[in-house]
Every structure is written in structure tokens, then in C-alpha cells.
């Protein structure tokens, strides 16, 4: 073989070798597969503050509302009556506290002194009667039982005197600090309950907490929803986001903040976005998909937020639930 042919064969071998390396490299780094999901909006639910009948509906599904717009009105009669009862309890607690702070009246102290004087007089009479019966009892001129009753009556009268003395001292010393503190606590508890009921009464006129679009009105005029049931569902936010599921191979290549392109089914072109969150726990995870080849069954829920670009009006017209494809 000539030198020229030898150089041609060697060059051909190098070209084949480089092509094989390129093919191997391309096989080791496949393109990132797209993720599938739907287009969504952030949702705000307005719950029922009380189990009352809906008496007015001021909005319709699909209507755009501003923050503070009236949505629904619930029957306020029962809640208003409960608020009146709590207000009365608050006034009662306030008067009771005022009575404790002012202390006992002069008339109560005078009454206690009179009671003490009466008890002392009865004690003197009982003691004198017992003193007269003692010598007669020793001489057996009266029954021993009569002497015992006289002695017991004298002791009881002395106890009544001591009780009356302590009652008078309690009135003269005035109200204890602990009693005033208890009265203040009772008043504060009554005021807090009345304030909470007043908030509930105001909430019966439901208003939009944020600007958005009315997505659903699960209950209609005349319905009585339980406490906490969603009465109005709003779609809020300036832009929607794509909620997609990342397969196990794709999860290793996608991270939060990564750029993405969102393709809407039925719409030409794509919208720019970025990954704003990825759930840490996989979804659709059967017990057998934790090891081996079935690991590929795992999927992670991710949210891709659309970047500002299109006019806000055009963004607001994008409907929720449209199928999307996201490429990273």
C-alpha cells in the first residue's frame, strides 16, 4: 500500500472513531422531556362565618370584582340577638366591678354593727340564764338536761357574737384586691365575647378579600351552608401558573428558579416562566414503586409561574384548567 493510501485509511479511522464518541455522548445526555399538567390560578375561598340563610347575592360567576366588593349577605337576626345578649352581660360585669371597687355601703356596715349588738345581748342573756341554772343543778332542783341546754345555748350565743364581729371587720376593711381582679377579668372576658360576636355579625356581609374573578358560588339564594363551608371561590393574582407533574427522571434535572416554556393546548407559541415550587413528597406513589424499575412511576407536583410579558388583560383572559406542556 502506498503512503497516500495509508494516510487516507488512518484519517478514515479517526473520523469513524470521533463519530462514535459523539454518538455515545449524545446518548448519555438525552433531551429533557416535557412535563404535562394544567393552567391554574391562585384561589381564595370565602367561608361561611355562621350557619345562616343566604338572603342576597350581589355577584355572578365569572364577574371581575375589586377588593371590598359585596359578594353575599347572610341573615343577621339571630347573630344580632346574640350580640345584644353579650352586650348586656358586659354591662352586668361592668356594674359588678364598679360595686367591688366602691366597697360596702355605709348602710351595710351599720346593719352589721346592729347585728353584732343584738348577738352580744343574746349572749349576755344566755350566759346569765346558764349561771342561774348551775347552782340549781348541783342541788338537783332542776334536771341535768336543762343545765346542759343552757350551757349549749350560752356557747352558741358566744359563737354568734364572734361571727358577727368578723362580718363587721370584713365590711370595714373593704373589698379584697383579689376580688377586684376577678371582677376585672370577668369584664374583660365579657367584652372579648361581645367583640368576637360583633366581628361575626359584620362578616355576615361577605366582601371580596382581594381583587379577582368569581369562579364559583357553591350555594344559592335561600341556602343555609354550615359554618366554614365555601360560599364564594375567587381566582386571584396577576398571572396564572402551570401545575405540572415531574416524572422521576425529570425530577433530577429540574430545580426551583429554573427557566421554562409553557405551551397551551390550542394556542400557538409559548409563554416564558420559571419554576416557583416543587413538592418534596411524590404523588401517585403506590407501595411497590419505591425501588427497582418501578421508581419511574413516581411523580412530583411542581408549579411554574408565568413571567410578565403579555399585556395584563391578555393574561387575565387565560382560563383555568387548560392542558399545558412545559419544557425546561
C-alpha positions, 0 to 999 in steps of 0.5 A: 500500500502506498503512503497516500493510501495509508494516510487516507485509511488512518484519517478514515479511522479517526473520523469513524472513531470521533463519530462514535464518541459523539454518538455515545455522548449524545446518548448519555445526555438525552433531551429533557422531556416535557412535563404535562399538567394544567393552567391554574390560578391562585384561589381564595375561598370565602367561608361561611362565618355562621350557619345562616340563610343566604338572603342576597347575592350581589355577584355572578360567576365569572364577574371581575370584582375589586377588593371590598366588593359585596359578594353575599349577605347572610341573615343577621337576626339571630347573630344580632340577638346574640350580640345584644345578649353579650352586650348586656352581660358586659354591662352586668360585669361592668356594674359588678366591678364598679360595686367591688371597687366602691366597697360596702355601703355605709348602710351595710356596715351599720346593719352589721354593727346592729347585728353584732349588738343584738348577738352580744345581748343574746349572749349576755342573756344566755350566759346569765340564764346558764349561771342561774341554772348551775347552782340549781343543778348541783342541788338537783332542783332542776334536771341535768338536761336543762343545765346542759341546754343552757350551757349549749345555748350560752356557747352558741350565743358566744359563737354568734357574737364572734361571727358577727364581729368578723362580718363587721371587720370584713365590711370595714376593711373593704373589698379584697384586691383579689376580688377586684381582679376577678371582677376585672377579668370577668369584664374583660372576658365579657367584652372579648365575647361581645367583640368576637360576636360583633366581628361575626355579625359584620362578616355576615356581609361577605366582601371580596378579600382581594381583587379577582374573578368569581369562579364559583358560588357553591350555594344559592339564594335561600341556602343555609351552608354550615359554618366554614363551608365555601360560599364564594371561590375567587381566582386571584393574582396577576398571572396564572401558573402551570401545575405540572407533574415531574416524572422521576427522571425529570425530577433530577434535572429540574430545580426551583428558579429554573427557566421554562416554556409553557405551551397551551393546548390550542394556542400557538407559541409559548409563554416564558416562566420559571419554576416557583415550587416543587413538592418534596413528597411524590404523588401517585406513589403506590407501595411497590414503586419505591425501588427497582424499575418501578421508581419511574412511576413516581411523580412530583407536583411542581408549579411554574409561574408565568413571567410578565410579558403579555399585556395584563388583560391578555393574561387575565383572559387565560382560563383555568384548567387548560392542558399545558406542556412545559419544557425546561 
